[in-house]
Amino acid sequence: MNLTSNKKIYFASDQHFGAPTPEKSKLREQKFVQWLDVVKQDAEVIFLLGDLFDFWFEYKTVVPKGFVRVLGKLAEIRDSGIPIHFFVGNHDLWMEDYFEKELNIPVYHEPKEFTFNNTTFLIGHGDGLGPGDFGYKRMKKVFTNPLCKWLFRWLHPDIGVGLATYLSVKNKLISGDEDVVYLGEENEWLVQYCKEVLKTKHFNYFVFGHRHLPMTLEVGENATYVNLGDWISYFTYGVFDGEKMVVEKFEN
């Protein structure tokens, strides 16, 4: 795909709407909607790289309460003809087909390749990639197991969603301090993942979220790892203008 003249591609990740409380989350949701209103003016494509919600589970006929502003804005943008792509994160990995059916937004559960203006991208949330983090990888297998999902579905939403939301908030906000510290190239699992991928296939940009820390690091010749940061502390996003990609902070 080639970008239309003066158009850009935008990337954002880790909004964690719903945390730590719906009331406090609403302020961040409003700010993100303002960002969407800004970028829709010149967006060719918008990528959302997961953890848009701090918890999300789709029953057959029920979705979590709330998030009306951001869902309405995404619907408006998509209806205007601007493509939006969504990658599930570790906090909204139980997303099924609601976005696809209601918003016409494709949902991906694994990293995916894209090419824009002959520039290649590997895009995903970033959880469970690279070496280490074995505890989370084991936990993810449990959470994505069809039997476990089926059993959870039998809980009444007031119980299941309430319990999961409590655990989700506790997990992310208590461990959040670790996410804002650069661990060094040898300890950044996503950096190691990018370098491993480059041994078999070249990409100009590896774009991920999950780490909550804005980063732009060279991982090979003409190959850059970009982490988008978050919308809890940094309010950062990525933008590709057809030639290069940078991470910027949204000020309003």
C-alpha positions in Angstrom: 0.0 0.0 0.0 1.2 3.5 -0.8 0.2 6.5 1.3 -1.9 9.2 -0.3 -0.1 12.5 -0.5 0.0 14.3 2.9 -1.5 11.3 4.7 0.0 9.5 7.7 -0.2 6.2 9.6 -0.9 6.4 13.3 -0.2 3.9 16.0 -1.3 3.8 19.7 -1.3 1.2 22.4 -2.0 0.5 26.1 -4.8 2.8 27.0 -6.2 0.4 29.7 -9.6 2.1 29.9 -11.4 1.0 33.0 -8.4 1.2 35.2 -7.9 2.1 38.0 -11.6 3.1 38.2 -14.2 4.0 35.6 -14.2 7.6 36.9 -10.5 8.2 36.6 -10.4 6.3 33.4 -13.0 8.6 31.8 -10.5 11.5 31.8 -8.0 9.5 29.8 -10.7 8.2 27.5 -11.7 11.7 26.7 -8.1 12.7 26.0 -7.7 9.7 23.7 -10.9 10.6 21.8 -9.5 14.1 21.4 -6.4 12.5 19.9 -8.6 10.5 17.5 -10.3 13.7 16.4 -6.9 15.2 15.6 -5.4 12.3 13.7 -8.5 11.5 11.7 -7.8 14.7 9.7 -4.8 13.2 7.9 -4.9 9.5 8.8 -4.5 6.9 6.0 -4.7 4.1 8.5 -4.9 3.8 12.3 -3.4 0.9 14.3 -4.4 0.1 17.8 -1.9 -2.3 19.4 -3.8 -3.8 22.3 -4.8 -3.2 25.9 -7.3 -0.6 24.8 -9.3 -1.9 27.7 -7.9 -3.0 31.0 -10.3 -6.0 30.8 -12.6 -7.2 28.0 -14.6 -10.4 27.6 -17.2 -11.1 25.0 -20.1 -13.3 26.0 -22.3 -14.4 23.1 -24.8 -11.5 23.7 -23.0 -9.3 26.2 -19.9 -7.0 26.2 -18.5 -5.1 29.1 -20.3 -1.9 30.2 -18.7 1.5 29.4 -16.3 2.9 26.9 -19.1 4.5 24.9 -17.1 7.5 23.9 -14.1 5.7 22.4 -16.3 3.0 20.8 -18.5 5.7 19.2 -15.5 7.6 17.9 -13.9 4.5 16.4 -17.2 3.8 14.7 -17.4 7.3 13.3 -13.8 7.2 12.0 -14.3 3.7 10.5 -17.6 4.8 8.9 -15.8 7.8 7.3 -13.7 5.3 5.3 -10.4 5.3 7.4 -9.2 1.8 8.0 -8.5 0.8 11.6 -6.6 -2.4 12.7 -6.8 -3.8 16.2 -4.3 -6.2 17.8 -5.4 -7.8 21.1 -3.2 -7.3 24.1 -2.8 -9.4 27.3 -5.6 -7.4 29.0 -8.1 -7.7 26.1 -7.0 -11.1 24.7 -10.6 -12.4 25.0 -11.8 -10.2 22.3 -13.7 -12.1 19.6 -15.7 -10.7 16.8 -17.5 -7.7 18.4 -15.1 -5.1 16.7 -15.4 -6.9 13.4 -19.2 -7.1 13.4 -20.1 -3.8 15.0 -17.2 -1.5 13.9 -15.9 -3.3 10.8 -12.4 -3.3 12.4 -10.3 -6.4 11.9 -8.9 -8.0 15.0 -5.5 -9.8 15.1 -4.2 -12.2 17.8 -0.7 -12.5 16.5 1.8 -10.0 15.0 1.2 -9.2 11.3 3.3 -7.9 8.4 2.4 -4.7 6.5 4.1 -2.8 3.8 3.6 1.0 3.3 5.6 2.9 0.7 8.0 0.0 0.3 8.7 0.2 4.0 8.1 -3.1 5.9 6.5 -3.3 9.3 6.0 -6.1 11.8 3.2 -5.0 14.1 1.7 -6.5 17.3 1.0 -6.0 21.0 4.3 -7.7 22.0 3.2 -9.9 25.0 4.8 -13.3 25.2 7.4 -12.6 22.5 11.1 -13.2 22.9 13.0 -15.1 25.6 12.0 -15.2 29.2 8.7 -14.2 30.9 7.8 -17.9 31.3 5.3 -17.3 34.0 3.2 -15.1 31.7 3.5 -17.4 28.8 2.2 -20.3 30.9 -0.6 -18.1 32.2 -1.5 -17.0 28.6 -1.9 -20.6 27.6 -4.4 -21.1 30.4 -6.3 -17.9 29.6 -6.6 -18.7 25.9 -7.5 -22.4 26.5 -11.0 -23.0 25.0 -12.1 -25.0 28.0 -11.0 -22.2 30.4 -12.9 -19.6 28.3 -16.0 -21.8 28.2 -15.9 -22.2 32.0 -15.5 -18.5 32.6 -18.4 -17.8 30.2 -20.7 -19.6 32.6 -20.0 -17.1 35.4 -22.7 -14.4 35.5 -21.1 -11.2 34.0 -21.5 -9.3 37.3 -19.3 -11.9 38.9 -16.9 -12.8 36.1 -16.3 -9.3 34.8 -16.1 -7.8 38.3 -13.5 -10.4 39.5 -11.5 -10.2 36.3 -11.5 -6.4 36.4 -10.2 -6.4 40.0 -7.4 -8.8 39.2 -6.5 -7.0 36.0 -6.2 -3.6 37.7 -4.2 -5.0 40.6 -1.8 -6.8 38.2 -1.1 -3.8 36.0 -1.0 -0.9 38.3 1.0 -2.6 41.1 3.6 -3.9 38.6 3.5 -0.8 36.5 6.8 0.7 38.0 8.7 -2.1 36.2 7.3 -1.0 32.9 8.8 2.5 33.0 12.4 1.4 33.5 14.7 0.6 30.5 16.2 -2.8 31.3 19.1 -2.6 28.9 19.2 -4.1 25.4 20.2 -7.6 26.6 17.2 -7.7 29.0 14.6 -6.2 26.7 12.8 -9.2 25.5 11.2 -7.5 22.5 14.6 -6.2 21.4 15.9 -9.8 21.5 12.8 -11.0 19.6 13.4 -8.4 16.8 17.0 -9.4 16.4 16.0 -13.1 16.2 13.4 -12.3 13.5 16.0 -10.4 11.5 18.0 -13.5 11.2 15.4 -14.9 8.8 13.5 -11.9 7.5 14.1 -8.2 7.3 11.7 -5.5 8.5 12.3 -1.8 8.6 10.1 -1.3 11.7 9.0 -3.5 14.5 6.1 -1.7 16.2 4.9 -3.0 19.6 3.2 -1.8 22.8 3.0 -3.8 26.0 6.1 -2.3 27.7 4.5 1.0 28.5 7.8 2.7 27.9 8.3 4.8 24.7 11.4 3.5 22.9 13.0 3.8 19.5 16.0 1.5 19.2 18.1 0.4 16.2 18.1 -3.4 16.2 19.9 -4.0 12.9 20.8 -2.4 9.6 17.9 -0.2 8.6 15.8 -1.9 11.2 14.2 -0.1 14.1 12.2 -1.3 17.2 9.5 1.1 18.3 7.6 0.8 21.5 4.6 3.1 21.6 4.5 3.8 25.4 1.1 4.2 27.0 -1.9 6.4 27.7 -1.6 6.1 31.5 1.7 8.1 32.1 3.1 9.1 28.7 0.2 9.7 26.2 2.5 8.8 23.3 1.8 7.5 19.9 3.7 6.6 16.7 3.3 8.3 13.3 4.7 7.2 9.9 4.8 9.9 7.3 5.7 7.7 4.4 9.5 8.1 5.0 10.2 7.6 8.7 8.4 6.8 11.9 8.7 8.7 15.1 7.1 8.6 18.6 5.3 11.8 19.7 3.5 12.9 22.8 -0.1 14.1 22.6 -0.5 17.5 24.2 -3.9 19.1 24.6 
